[in-house]
Amino acid sequence: MSRLSDLIEQVGTLNPELAKELNDEVSEYAKRRPFGLNFERHTPESVRLWNRPVRLGDYVNVLPPRGEKETADSHVLWHVVEIDDGGKTVRLMPAVENKEEQSQGMFANMDDLVVVARFKDPIYPGLKETGRVERGGDKPYQVVINGENFHALETLMYPYEGKVDCIYIDPPYNTGAKDWKYNNDYVDGNDQYAHSKWLAMMERRLKLAKRLLNPSKSVLILTIDEKEYLRVGLLLEQMFTDARIQMISCRINPQGVARSGGFSRSDEYIYYVMLGDASPKAQALSDEWLGVGTTTKKTLHWCSLLRTGTNNMRSDRPNLFYPLYVSADGKRFMGVGPSIDIDKDRNSVPAPDGCVAVWPIHTDFTEGCWQVNQDYVCEAHSRGYLRLGGFTKRGMAISYLKSGEQKKVEKGLFPVVGHREDGSIIVSDEEYIQKFIPSTQWRISAHDSSRNGTNMLTAILGDKRFTFPKSLYAVEDTLRFFVSEKPDALILDFFAGSGTTAHAVTRLNRQDGGHRRCICVTNNEVSDDEAKRFTKQGLRQGDPEWEAHGICEYVTKPRVRAAITGLTPEGNPIKGDYKFTDEFPMADGFEENAVFFDLTYQDEMMVELDQAFEEIAPLLWMRAGSEGRIIKDRKRDFDISERYAVLFNYAYASKFLDVIQDKEGLRVVYVVTDQDSRFQDVVRALPKGIEPVRLYESYLRSFRFSHGEV
């Protein structure tokens, strides 16, 4: 419908009366839309590529003079048809289908142009490294990408399609707040299509996210507030038809956020979209997860061998009515006797010399039955899982460990520290905390976004640089239910904001020695107030002074670097301690590696001519696992890193193949050739288990034909 509105507006410039009639008919049609989630697939978004050189054939915007704010004319799309005067002057034509407008071109200064990438067009992306921090030895790198997230998702399709274990996103809530454009101000709150445009924006990205997720076992986690939770829930149901979806209510602000004319909001909502065999795994959680006054600390549970409840009489289970023999002093188990007939008196059955017969007798002295048969009792005793009690008027209390409790012992949750005189095990329960899956209502003090989000970020960065960051521990807990048993999980956050997800992943790795990787995608927007101030100063986006205050440069990268090093951006030890699951000084940092990239846009022809390797190189490294050295420079023969190798020249194929035969740990081999026969020759000679990839055919095919639907 919004596309129709755009077309009607164009018609209105030529025939206002026809445009009005069309608009009236469309309005009537809109009232008759069917029930369900209905929204318009709006004209695809576009993104400005600041600092990318203008090329012939590009689409561009013409910026106003420095110091002046942008107007509607600044967003008119122009097509570059000629570049003159040594690259200083550009001739433009309107990028419209109206033939009359095609003749109305204009000239503009190159310095006043910014390239615009339309989302419906394929891109040829690369990554340019802008820094790194290394404290993790040979561990894989955490990755932060500065770029438009739709294009970043298309980029990640090349190394990771179908390979991502977990996607966690905290998308813009569409509240209209302008503290950070990235977080909330996607569309004008007064726009009649506000919800529709937001849904269209989310749908485009979720389509790509779905392709990145491992269909056999993965999870998409999405957090949202009350503004759009209903609509996004329907969108998820509509897009992930084969998934199981649950929604969690999580308290993030115990004091509540005031809502004019309504109740204060203290919760947000977490959608879990579980694909394939994915399911939450039981965790060792604090008392809060079970409720006030409860405890998660447990001892090993010895169950009474005497059956209680239903079918607990001798007549109900005659085969389980038999004697157990213990020594006369009651301290040793001596064996079992056979089951006796239902009409036989138990007192007529003699016990072996020196033994006392213990029968299953209830407290009211009626005859009952045991829980298990004789073979089970003997096996339990041999393993220390049968325990004798003291003599009573009705015999003796005897207990045993059921199979579930036995597994806890065998897994080492209850270490065996000795045996009693009767042979039963003695265990230590000092460290044991029961593991369980919580309910859908989370009221956890660690999830307070003020104390463990805002205050923590201030401690790390030294001043207030970001509004409403997530509680580190809330994100950590949200992830752990699905990645605790995946120590090598690949986790993606393409609305990364301040970088809490990467921080949480480093915490999880420290807790269990994992090698999980996180890819954080964020842009470099500034706040609305800052944009106005910078514009008055004669700055434009793309200028170093402007870019230094964007989200990625000012918040995300410094936060990730500081978390790993334990030092503030000024080089001082971070004050304070991490709490809850893993308590230690924040100044200790983490044994992790991280690398920072800017998303770049390559020329298709330069890729085909093998002239763009340097910025495509990080994608090859990521596909091989983000470990070890990045092969950055194109060599005349070949190069080999820890996890992958690149054959640049087929003339050196024989030598290359000889060298890699003894190279351990290689996962991928890239072969640069435009001839499939040569590629196949190399493939046939590769050691087993190595993935062969042809360059640049695989790269170009990926982005020519597999770019996201819009």
C-alpha positions in Angstrom: 0.0 0.0 0.0 2.8 2.4 0.8 4.3 1.7 -2.7 0.9 2.5 -4.2 0.9 5.7 -2.2 4.3 6.6 -3.7 3.0 5.8 -7.2 -0.2 7.8 -6.7 1.9 10.8 -5.5 3.9 10.6 -8.8 0.6 10.4 -10.8 -0.6 13.5 -8.8 2.2 15.6 -10.4 0.6 15.0 -13.8 -3.1 14.4 -13.1 -4.2 15.5 -9.5 -7.9 14.4 -10.1 -6.9 10.9 -11.2 -4.6 10.7 -8.2 -7.4 11.6 -5.9 -9.7 9.0 -7.3 -7.1 6.3 -7.1 -6.4 7.3 -3.5 -10.1 7.1 -2.6 -10.3 3.6 -4.1 -7.2 2.4 -2.3 -8.5 3.7 1.0 -11.7 1.8 0.6 -9.8 -1.4 -0.3 -7.6 -1.0 2.8 -10.7 -1.1 5.1 -11.6 -4.5 3.7 -8.2 -6.2 4.5 -8.5 -9.7 6.0 -7.9 -10.5 9.7 -4.3 -11.2 10.8 -0.9 -9.6 10.5 -1.2 -7.2 7.6 1.5 -4.7 6.7 2.9 -3.2 3.6 6.1 -4.2 2.0 7.4 -0.7 1.7 9.8 0.6 -0.9 13.1 -1.1 0.0 15.3 0.9 2.3 18.6 2.3 1.2 21.8 3.2 3.0 24.4 6.0 2.4 27.9 4.8 1.9 29.9 7.6 3.5 33.5 7.9 2.3 33.0 5.4 -0.6 34.3 7.0 -3.8 31.6 7.9 -6.4 31.8 5.7 -9.5 30.1 6.0 -12.9 26.7 4.4 -12.6 26.3 4.9 -8.9 23.1 6.2 -7.2 23.8 9.3 -5.1 22.2 12.0 -2.9 23.3 15.6 -3.2 24.0 17.1 0.2 23.3 20.7 1.1 26.3 23.1 1.7 28.2 22.4 4.9 26.5 24.0 7.9 23.0 23.7 6.5 20.6 21.0 7.6 19.2 18.5 5.1 15.8 18.8 3.4 13.6 16.5 1.4 15.7 17.4 -1.7 18.8 15.9 0.0 17.2 12.5 -0.2 16.3 12.6 -3.9 18.0 9.8 -5.7 20.3 10.7 -8.6 22.1 8.6 -11.2 25.7 9.3 -12.0 26.1 9.4 -15.8 29.3 11.3 -16.3 32.4 12.4 -14.3 34.3 15.4 -15.6 36.9 18.0 -14.7 39.4 15.5 -13.3 36.8 13.9 -11.1 35.6 17.2 -9.5 32.3 17.6 -11.3 29.6 15.0 -11.9 26.6 15.0 -14.2 23.5 13.5 -12.7 20.2 12.3 -14.0 17.1 11.7 -11.8 16.7 8.1 -10.9 13.0 7.9 -11.9 11.0 6.1 -14.5 9.3 9.2 -15.7 10.7 9.8 -19.2 10.0 13.5 -19.0 12.2 13.8 -16.0 15.0 11.9 -17.6 16.0 15.0 -19.6 16.3 17.2 -16.5 19.8 16.5 -15.4 22.1 18.6 -13.3 25.8 19.0 -12.4 27.1 18.7 -8.9 30.5 18.9 -7.1 31.9 15.5 -6.2 32.5 16.7 -2.6 28.8 17.2 -2.1 27.8 13.7 -3.2 27.2 10.6 -1.1 26.8 7.1 -2.7 23.5 5.4 -1.9 23.1 1.6 -1.9 19.6 0.4 -2.6 18.6 -2.8 -0.8 17.1 -4.3 -3.9 20.5 -4.3 -5.6 23.2 -6.9 -5.1 26.3 -5.8 -3.2 29.9 -7.0 -3.3 31.1 -6.5 0.3 34.4 -6.6 2.0 35.7 -6.0 5.5 38.4 -3.5 6.4 40.2 -4.1 9.7 40.2 -1.1 12.1 41.8 -2.6 15.2 42.1 -5.6 17.4 42.8 -6.8 20.9 44.6 -10.1 21.6 44.7 -11.8 25.0 43.3 -15.2 24.1 46.3 -17.0 22.6 45.0 -19.3 19.8 41.3 -18.9 20.7 39.0 -17.8 17.9 38.2 -14.0 17.6 35.1 -12.1 18.7 34.2 -10.0 15.7 32.6 -6.5 15.6 31.4 -5.1 12.3 30.6 -1.5 11.7 28.0 -1.3 8.9 24.4 -1.3 7.9 23.0 -4.5 9.3 21.0 -5.6 6.3 24.1 -5.5 4.1 26.1 -7.1 6.9 23.7 -10.0 7.1 24.0 -10.4 3.3 27.8 -10.4 3.8 27.7 -13.0 6.5 25.7 -15.3 4.2 29.0 -16.1 2.4 30.9 -17.6 5.3 28.0 -18.7 7.6 24.8 -19.6 5.7 23.1 -22.4 7.8 25.9 -22.4 10.3 24.8 -20.0 13.1 23.8 -21.6 16.4 22.2 -18.6 18.1 21.0 -15.2 17.0 20.3 -12.7 19.8 18.8 -9.3 18.8 17.4 -6.4 20.7 15.9 -4.4 17.7 14.7 -0.8 17.8 11.5 -0.7 19.8 9.9 1.9 17.5 9.0 4.2 20.3 10.2 7.3 18.5 13.0 8.1 21.0 15.9 10.0 19.5 18.6 9.3 22.0 20.2 6.9 19.5 18.6 6.6 16.1 19.8 3.0 16.0 17.8 2.0 19.0 14.3 3.5 18.7 13.8 6.1 16.0 13.3 3.9 12.9 10.3 5.9 11.7 8.4 9.0 12.7 5.9 8.2 15.5 3.3 10.3 13.6 3.7 8.3 10.4 0.5 6.5 9.7 2.7 3.6 8.4 4.8 3.6 11.6 4.1 0.0 12.5 4.0 -1.2 8.9 7.4 0.3 8.1 8.9 -1.2 11.3 7.6 -4.6 10.4 8.9 -4.4 6.8 12.3 -3.4 8.2 12.3 -6.4 10.6 10.9 -8.9 8.0 13.8 -8.1 5.6 16.4 -8.8 8.2 14.6 -11.9 9.7 14.5 -13.5 6.3 18.3 -13.3 6.1 18.6 -14.4 9.8 16.5 -17.5 9.1 18.9 -18.5 6.3 21.9 -18.0 8.6 20.5 -20.2 11.3 21.4 -23.9 11.4 18.0 -25.5 10.6 18.7 -28.7 12.5 19.4 -27.1 15.9 19.5 -23.3 16.6 17.6 -20.5 18.2 16.6 -17.0 17.5 16.2 -14.8 20.6 14.5 -11.5 20.3 13.8 -9.0 23.0 11.1 -6.3 22.7 8.8 -4.1 24.8 5.1 -3.5 24.7 5.2 -1.2 21.7 5.6 -3.9 19.1 5.6 -7.3 20.9 2.2 -8.4 19.6 3.1 -7.6 16.0 6.6 -9.0 16.1 5.2 -12.2 17.7 2.8 -12.7 14.8 5.6 -11.9 12.4 7.8 -14.6 14.0 4.9 -17.1 13.8 4.4 -16.3 10.2 8.0 -16.6 9.2 9.2 -19.5 11.3 6.3 -21.9 10.7 8.2 -25.0 11.7 9.8 -23.6 14.9 8.6 -23.7 18.5 8.1 -20.3 19.9 7.9 -19.2 23.6 7.7 -15.8 25.1 9.4 -14.9 28.4 8.4 -12.0 30.6 11.6 -10.5 32.2 11.7 -7.8 34.8 14.5 -5.3 33.8 13.5 -2.3 35.9 12.1 -3.1 39.4 11.1 0.6 39.9 9.2 0.7 36.7 9.2 3.3 33.8 6.3 5.7 34.0 3.7 5.5 31.3 1.4 8.5 31.0 -2.1 7.5 31.8 -1.1 3.8 32.4 0.8 1.4 34.6 4.6 1.8 35.0 6.4 -0.7 32.8 9.0 -3.0 34.6 9.1 -5.9 32.1 10.3 -6.6 28.6 9.6 -9.7 26.6 11.9 -12.3 25.2 10.9 -14.5 22.3 12.7 -17.8 21.9 12.3 -19.2 18.4 13.6 -22.8 18.5 14.5 -24.5 15.3 15.0 -28.2 14.8 16.1 -30.0 17.9 16.9 -26.9 19.9 15.6 -26.7 23.4 16.5 -25.0 26.7 19.0 -27.0 28.8 18.7 -27.2 32.6 21.0 -24.9 34.5 22.4 -24.5 38.0 20.4 -21.3 39.0 20.1 -19.2 42.1 17.3 -19.3 44.6 15.5 -16.4 42.8 14.7 -18.5 39.8 12.5 -20.8 42.0 10.9 -18.0 44.1 11.3 -16.4 47.5 12.1 -18.8 50.4 13.1 -21.7 48.2 16.5 -23.2 47.8 18.2 -24.9 44.9 20.8 -26.6 47.1 20.1 -30.3 47.4 21.5 -33.5 49.0 21.4 -36.9 47.4 18.0 -38.3 47.8 17.7 -41.8 49.3 14.3 -43.3 48.6 12.5 -45.8 50.9 12.8 -49.3 49.5 9.3 -49.9 50.9 6.7 -49.0 48.3 4.2 -46.3 49.2 1.3 -44.7 47.3 -0.8 -46.9 45.0 -0.4 -50.7 44.6 1.6 -50.8 47.8 0.1 -54.0 49.3 1.4 -57.6 49.2 -1.6 -58.6 47.2 -0.9 -55.9 44.6 2.7 -57.0 43.9 3.1 -60.5 45.3 6.4 -61.0 43.4 7.9 -58.0 45.3 7.1 -59.6 48.7 10.3 -61.3 49.8 12.8 -61.1 52.7 16.0 -59.1 52.8 18.6 -60.6 55.2 20.8 -58.4 57.4 23.3 -59.3 60.1 22.0 -59.7 63.6 23.6 -56.4 64.6 21.8 -54.7 61.7 25.0 -53.3 60.2 25.6 -55.5 57.1 23.4 -56.6 54.2 23.7 -60.4 53.8 21.4 -61.2 50.8 17.8 -61.7 49.7 15.3 -64.6 49.7 12.8 -65.7 47.1 9.3 -64.3 46.8 6.7 -66.4 48.6 3.3 -67.4 47.6 0.4 -65.1 48.5 -1.1 -67.5 50.9 2.1 -68.4 52.7 2.9 -67.0 56.2 6.1 -65.0 56.2 6.9 -66.1 59.7 7.2 -69.6 58.5 10.2 -68.7 56.3 13.4 -69.3 58.3 16.3 -66.8 58.1 19.9 -68.1 57.5 22.0 -68.5 60.6 23.2 -65.2 62.1 20.7 -63.2 59.9 17.5 -61.4 60.5 14.8 -61.3 57.8 13.4 -57.9 57.0 10.0 -57.9 55.2 8.2 -54.9 53.6 5.8 -54.0 56.5 3.9 -50.7 56.7 3.7 -48.6 59.9 0.2 -50.1 60.6 1.9 -53.5 60.4 0.1 -54.5 57.2 2.1 -56.4 54.6 3.3 -54.3 51.7 5.9 -54.8 49.0 9.3 -53.6 47.9 9.9 -51.0 45.1 12.2 -53.3 43.1 13.0 -57.0 42.6 15.8 -59.1 44.2 18.3 -58.6 41.3 18.0 -54.8 41.5 18.6 -54.9 45.3 21.7 -57.0 45.0 23.1 -54.8 42.2 22.3 -51.6 44.2 24.1 -53.0 47.2 27.2 -54.0 45.2 27.5 -50.4 44.0 26.9 -48.8 47.4 23.4 -47.7 46.5 21.6 -49.6 49.3 21.5 -48.2 52.8 20.4 -49.9 56.0 18.6 -48.1 58.8 17.9 -49.0 62.4 15.7 -51.9 63.7 12.1 -51.0 64.5 9.2 -53.0 65.8 8.1 -53.8 62.2 11.6 -54.6 60.9 14.1 -52.1 59.5 14.0 -49.0 57.4 15.9 -49.6 54.2 16.6 -47.1 51.4 18.2 -47.0 48.0 19.2 -44.7 45.2 16.9 -44.6 42.2 18.4 -44.4 38.7 18.3 -40.6 38.5 20.2 -40.2 41.7 22.7 -42.9 40.7 23.5 -40.8 37.5 24.2 -37.8 39.7 26.8 -39.8 41.5 28.3 -41.3 38.3 28.5 -37.8 36.7 30.5 -36.6 39.7 27.9 -34.1 40.9 28.1 -35.8 44.3 31.7 -37.0 44.7 32.0 -40.3 46.7 34.2 -39.6 49.8 33.8 -42.9 51.6 31.5 -45.9 52.5 29.4 -46.7 55.6 29.7 -50.0 57.4 26.8 -51.4 55.5 28.6 -50.7 52.2 26.5 -47.6 51.2 28.3 -44.6 49.7 29.1 -41.4 51.6 29.1 -38.4 49.3 29.9 -34.7 49.4 27.1 -32.3 48.6 28.9 -29.1 49.4 29.2 -28.0 45.7 25.9 -29.4 44.3 23.2 -27.1 43.1 20.2 -28.5 41.4 19.9 -27.9 37.7 16.5 -27.0 36.2 14.7 -25.1 33.5 12.8 -22.1 34.9 9.3 -20.8 34.2 8.4 -18.1 31.8 8.3 -15.4 34.5 11.8 -14.1 35.3 12.1 -11.8 38.4 15.9 -11.8 38.9 17.7 -8.9 40.6 20.8 -9.5 38.3 18.6 -8.5 35.3 18.2 -4.9 36.6 19.2 -2.8 33.6 20.0 0.2 35.7 22.5 -1.4 38.1 23.9 -4.0 35.8 23.5 -2.2 32.5 23.8 1.6 32.8 26.0 1.7 35.9 28.3 -1.1 34.6 28.8 0.6 31.3 29.6 3.9 33.1 32.2 2.0 35.1 33.7 0.6 32.0 33.7 3.7 29.7 33.9 6.4 32.3 30.9 8.5 31.3 27.4 8.0 30.0 27.8 7.2 26.4 24.7 5.0 25.7 21.1 5.1 26.9 19.4 2.0 28.2 22.0 -0.7 27.8 21.0 -4.3 28.7 22.0 -5.8 32.0 25.1 -7.9 31.2 23.8 -10.7 33.4 20.3 -10.7 31.7 21.9 -11.3 28.3 24.2 -13.9 29.7 21.3 -15.8 31.3 19.2 -15.4 28.2 21.9 -17.1 26.1 23.1 -19.8 28.5 20.0 -22.0 28.2 20.9 -22.7 24.6 24.7 -22.4 24.4 25.8 -24.0 27.7 26.3 -27.3 26.0 27.8 -25.8 22.9 31.3 -24.6 23.9 32.1 -23.7 20.2 28.8 -22.0 19.5 28.6 -19.3 16.9 26.4 -16.4 18.1 25.3 -13.4 16.1 23.8 -10.0 17.2 23.0 -7.7 14.3 21.4 -5.0 16.5 24.5 -4.9 18.8 24.2 -1.4 20.3 26.7 -1.2 23.1 28.1 -4.7 22.6 26.5 -6.4 25.6 26.2 -9.7 23.7 29.9 -10.0 23.0 30.6 -9.1 26.6 28.2 -11.8 27.8 29.8 -14.4 25.5 33.2 -13.7 27.0 31.7 -14.3 30.5 30.2 -17.6 29.4 33.5 -18.7 27.9 35.3 -17.9 31.2 32.8 -20.0 33.2 33.4 -23.2 31.4 36.5 -22.7 29.2 34.4 -22.5 26.1 35.5 -21.1 22.7 32.2 -19.5 21.7 32.4 -16.9 19.0 30.2 -13.8 18.8 29.7 -11.5 15.8 28.3 -8.1 16.7 27.0 -5.9 13.9 26.3 -2.2 14.7 26.2 1.0 12.7 27.9 4.3 13.6 24.9 6.6 14.1 25.0 9.6 16.4 22.2 10.9 18.5 19.7 13.4 17.0 21.0 16.3 19.2 24.6 15.5 18.2 23.8 15.4 14.5 22.3 18.9 14.7 25.3 20.2 16.7 27.8 18.7 14.3 25.9 20.0 11.3 26.0 23.6 12.7 29.7 23.1 13.0 30.0 22.5 9.3 30.6 18.7 9.7 29.0 15.9 7.8 28.7 12.2 8.5 31.9 10.6 7.3 34.1 13.3 8.7 36.4 12.0 11.4 35.1 14.3 14.1 31.5 13.1 13.4 32.4 9.4 13.1 34.3 9.5 16.4 31.0 9.9 18.3 29.0 7.2 16.5 27.8 4.1 18.3 30.4 1.7 17.0 33.4 4.0 17.5 32.3 5.7 20.7 30.6 2.8 22.5 30.8 -0.7 21.0 34.4 -1.0 20.2 35.7 0.7 23.4 33.3 -1.5 25.5 34.5 -4.7 23.9 38.2 -3.7 24.1 37.8 -2.5 27.8 36.0 -5.7 28.8 38.8 -7.9 27.4 41.7 -5.8 28.7 40.1 -4.8 32.0 41.2 -1.2 31.3 39.0 1.9 30.7 39.6 3.8 27.4 41.9 6.0 29.4 44.0 3.0 30.4 43.0 2.8 34.0 41.9 -0.5 35.7 38.1 -0.8 35.7 36.7 -0.5 39.2 34.3 -3.0 40.6 33.6 -6.7 40.4 31.6 -9.0 38.3 28.9 -10.7 40.3 26.6 -13.7 40.4 27.6 -16.8 38.4 31.3 -15.8 38.1 32.6 -13.3 40.6 36.0 -11.6 40.0 37.4 -8.1 39.5 36.5 -6.4 36.3 40.1 -5.3 36.0 41.1 -8.9 35.4 39.5 -8.8 31.9 39.2 -11.9 29.8 41.5 -14.2 27.9 39.9 -13.5 24.6 40.7 -12.0 21.2 38.6 -9.5 19.3 38.9 -7.8 15.9 37.0 -4.8 14.5 36.0 -4.3 10.9 34.2 -1.7 8.8 31.9 -3.0 6.1 33.1 -2.0 2.6 31.6 -2.1 -0.9 33.7 -3.5 -3.7 33.4 -3.0 -7.5 32.2 -6.2 -9.2 34.7 -5.8 -12.0 37.6 -5.3 -9.6 36.6 -8.6 -7.9 36.5 -10.4 -11.2 39.9 -9.1 -12.1 41.4 -10.3 -8.7 42.0 -6.7 -7.6 40.0 -6.7 -4.4 41.5 -9.5 -2.4 42.6 -7.4 0.6 39.1 -6.6 1.8 37.6 -9.9 0.8 40.3 -11.7 2.8 38.6 -11.4 6.2 35.5 -13.2 4.9 37.7 -16.1 3.9 39.2 -16.1 7.4 35.8 -16.1 9.0 34.6 -18.9 6.9 37.5 -21.0 8.2 36.6 -20.3 11.8 38.0 -16.8 12.7 41.2 -18.4 14.2 44.8 -17.6 13.6 46.3 -15.2 11.1 44.3 -13.5 8.3 45.9 -13.9 4.9 45.7 -10.3 3.9 48.1 -9.9 1.0 47.8 -11.4 -2.4 51.0 -13.3 -3.1 52.4 -14.5 -6.5 52.1 -18.2 -5.5 50.1 -19.2 -2.3 49.8 -18.6 1.4 48.9 -20.9 4.3 47.5 -19.9 7.7 46.5 -21.9 10.7 43.1 -22.9 9.5 43.0 -22.2 5.8 45.1 -21.7 2.7 44.9 -19.7 -0.6 46.3 -20.8 -3.9 46.7 -17.6 -5.9 48.4 -19.0 -9.0 47.6 -22.4 -10.5 51.2 -22.6 -11.8 52.2 -23.3 -8.2 49.5 -26.0 -7.6 51.9 -28.9 -7.4 54.2 -27.3 -4.8 51.1 -26.0 -2.9 49.6 -29.5 -2.7 52.9 -31.0 -1.4 53.1 -28.4 1.4 49.6 -28.8 2.7 49.7 -32.6 2.8 51.5 -32.4 6.2 49.7 -29.3 7.4 47.4 -30.2 10.3 44.3 -28.2 11.3 43.4 -26.9 7.8 39.7 -26.6 7.2 39.3 -24.6 3.9 41.4 -24.2 0.8 40.6 -21.4 -1.6 41.7 -21.7 -5.2 41.9 -18.5 -7.3 41.1 -19.5 -10.9 38.5 -18.8 -13.6 38.8 -22.3 -15.0 36.7 -25.1 -13.4 39.0 -27.8 -14.7 41.9 -26.4 -12.8 39.8 -26.1 -9.7 38.8 -29.7 -10.0 42.4 -30.8 -10.4 43.3 -29.2 -7.1 40.1 -30.6 -5.4 41.0 -34.2 -6.3 44.4 -33.9 -4.7 43.3 -32.3 -1.4 43.5 -34.2 1.8 40.2 -35.5 3.1 38.2 -33.3 5.4 39.2 -30.0 3.7 36.5 -27.8 2.2 37.5 -26.6 -1.3 36.2 -23.1 -2.4 36.8 -21.5 -5.8 37.6 -17.8 -6.0 36.1 -15.6 -7.1 33.3 -17.7 -8.5 31.8 -18.7 -5.2 32.0 -15.1 -3.8 30.4 -13.5 -6.9 27.7 -16.2 -7.2 26.8 -15.7 -3.6 26.1 -12.0 -4.0 24.8 -12.0 -7.5 22.0 -14.5 -6.9 21.7 -15.0 -3.1 21.2 -11.4 -1.9 18.3 -10.9 0.5 14.7 -10.5 -0.6 13.3 -7.0 0.0 
